[in-house]
Amino acid sequence: MSLTQQLAAPATQLAAGDASDHRPLIITLFSVFVVITLGVTVWAGRRTKDATDFYAGGRQFSGFQNGLAISGDYMSAASFLGIAGAIALAGYDGFLYSIGFLVAWLVALLLVAEPLRNSGRYTMGDVLAYRMRQRPVRTAAGVSTIVVSIFYLLAQMVGAGALVALLLGITGDTGKNLIVVFVGIVMILYVTIGGMKGTTWVQMIKACLLIGGTVIITVLVFHKFNYNLSSLLGAAAENSGKGAAFLEPGLKYGATTTSKIDFISLGIALVLGTAGLPHILIRFYTVPTAKAARKSVNWAIGIIGVFYLMTIALGFGAAALLSPKTITDSNAAGNTAAPLLAQEIGGGADSTGGAVLLAMISAVAFATILAVVAGLTLASSSSFAHDLYANVIRRGKATEKEEVKAARVSAVIIGGVAIGLGIFAGKLNVAGLVALAFAVAASANLPTLLYSLFWKRFTTTGALWSIYGGLISSVFLVFFSPVVTGKETSMFPDADFAWFPLENPGLISIPLGFLLGWIGSLLSKDEGAQGAKYAELEVRSMTGVGAH
């Protein structure tokens, strides 16, 4: 089972009494976080005066602040709950996810961050439209951004519903649906009231909470083993029931040739998809200079790197201190390994320390989901308002006030769609949604961005072939994969029309996105003054001359 499947697997109840005994404390911490962040959002909203404030936070954030916010945006439930569970149940193979997520930032730093900040204004569509025909490429960029964001957003919202229902002991469908509605409403408020300024501050607060909570658990775990990593790993291997194999590659992805290829496909999608994720890309526009953009990525790599190193304590600590049966009885995919470890390391189910740590980690996980969904909603509403409404529908004649109003209205609509789909998908395995988000970003967005920034011969036709080809191929392959049908963990386990063997299409759709962009450009004539425009873009992307 892949990490994305682990994140999406239906949640079961914690051990008897866990949630009910700690419910008041958990609700209190949830409420405190929501009230504080809504207060910060209102404060930021009063300082949002124009489109630059709404889309880019007035470009007033420092490299460190933006690096912290990027960390908050990037470290989602997949990073916190999913990786801890993957390591706890699969050992070395689970930790490979931490490495993949971290390495992905090198692509963003080396290829995307500085040129993107210099070349665009608010969205990915700005970069493409600089040297190509505006309406078709902005339409394609807007469609791709919204599709990626919606799928990623839906997975996070369903995860929020499962997590909170699990911790509060809610079993009925009505209660779970109300949680999804609540998350959606808070998300809409963050974006419509605070814009980028409010969302950025929420992400910074969330990053501090996540790092702080993880540091506490890490210190307590290492204290338990006298700060000896070898003792921790040895205890984890012994307690896992797998012995030395738990600390060696192949436990999870070495059984068949297909599983090995699938891991390569997922790894490619994760590493390359990060540099094309819309909610990550728009963060580069919130800093005043390209130098600050580069600095923010350096800070993000440092913060995220420290966090992923601490997943060693989260995952192997859970494996060492909890039996595999305890973890899987709570959640078959291991998603509750981190909360269960917090409870155990704090003193156990019946202790005050265990209750406090369980409530704290649960609140941090909830804060993680809220911050990420806010960033995703802002990315999709910004692309709709700036690319589709202002530059395609209104042909560049919309005022800033009208554009910001369109962004707020679209945030409400997109939030409503996410709520509706979240309720509909509440009982489904939404693994394909996360995988699809990364695959589409890597297949459609990244090839188009790189070609536009670094290839003089790239044309509008090539951009359209790349975006739509990557989008359609990744959706098509996932639809006919085991993620959707044919397995117990599939979205529709009772049906069987899967003919594509891999659970992630990245190995096929990413090269196809690059290939289609290349072929489309070669088959089309050099459109307009693209040669001259590329020279301007090259100077601007590398030097920052003329950047907003």
C-alpha angles and dihedrals in degrees: 000000000000125000091254089054090049090054092050101041113121111268123237128198124287116244113300114290096007098111101032095051093051099035097108092050093046092048090048093052092045090051094047091052094048094047094048095047093045088052090052089048093053090048091051092044091060088059094050104101108153145009094281090056093047098044102030106017089249088294086270102127120107124232091258094048092049091045089054091048092048088052090051091048094047103042098076132162086285090063097043109033102018100049093044089054093044092053093043092055103028105028115198094013090055092053090057087077090062090053092048095050091049097046088053089071092063088064090051092048099044101038112020120022104072100033091046093051091050097043105043139051110205111336144025088257090066091062094049094044093054093080104013140060104294106216101051097041094044089050091051093045091048093049092048093047093050094046093050092045095047094052093045090044093051092051091051093048094049087047090052091051092050094045097049093041089051095050097042094045095243112158105163122094092232092058093048091048091051089054090054090049091049093050090048093050093049090048092052091049092052092054103036095045103033105024115190093333094056094041092050093053091048089052092049091051091048093049091053091049093048095047091043094050092046092049091053093051092044093052092047092049094049090045087056089057096039091255090292113138092193091056091050094049092044092052091047092052092048095045093046092066090229098092119199091349088072090069096043132076120261103048092113107013103034103072099090139008089246092056091051092050090046091055091051090049093050091045092053091049093049096046097044098031094062092067089054101044107121097217089054095045095054091056090071090066094061095075125078099234143022089247089059090048090054091045091050091055090049090053090046091052090051095047095042091044092055090049094050091049087055090055084077088069093042097049103032090037090057090047091050099045102032128053117240088243092055090053097044094042088059093044125354092219095047096247093141095051092106096050091044091049090050090053093047096045090048092060107285139283096305098045129096091228091053091049093049094049093045090051092045096051091044091053090048090052090051091048088051092056095045093052093048095048089050091054092048093049092049092050094052096042091048092051092048094048099040102033106027105026104033101033105026107029098030094029094227095308098108117111121234090252092054091046094052090046089052090050092053093047091048090049089058091047094046090046090051091050090049091050092050094047091043090056091045093048095042094111096039131095101248096192091120091058095063093040090048093050092055093040094051092046091051095040101044112016104038099049091048093048095047094045091048093050100040111022119074094194094056112121140192090258090053091051092051093046091049097048099040093037093051091044096048097041094050093047091046095050094045090050090058095040133097088261090074104030147003103044137077090246094047124113089248105025095173094060126067120197098125114134099153105084100203124083092213121046096203095107089061107025098046096056087041091056091053092044095050091049090052096046093044091053094048093048094049127070119249097275117223120315095334094136092058091040091052091054089053092046092048093054092044096047093049101039106024092233107157094008118149 
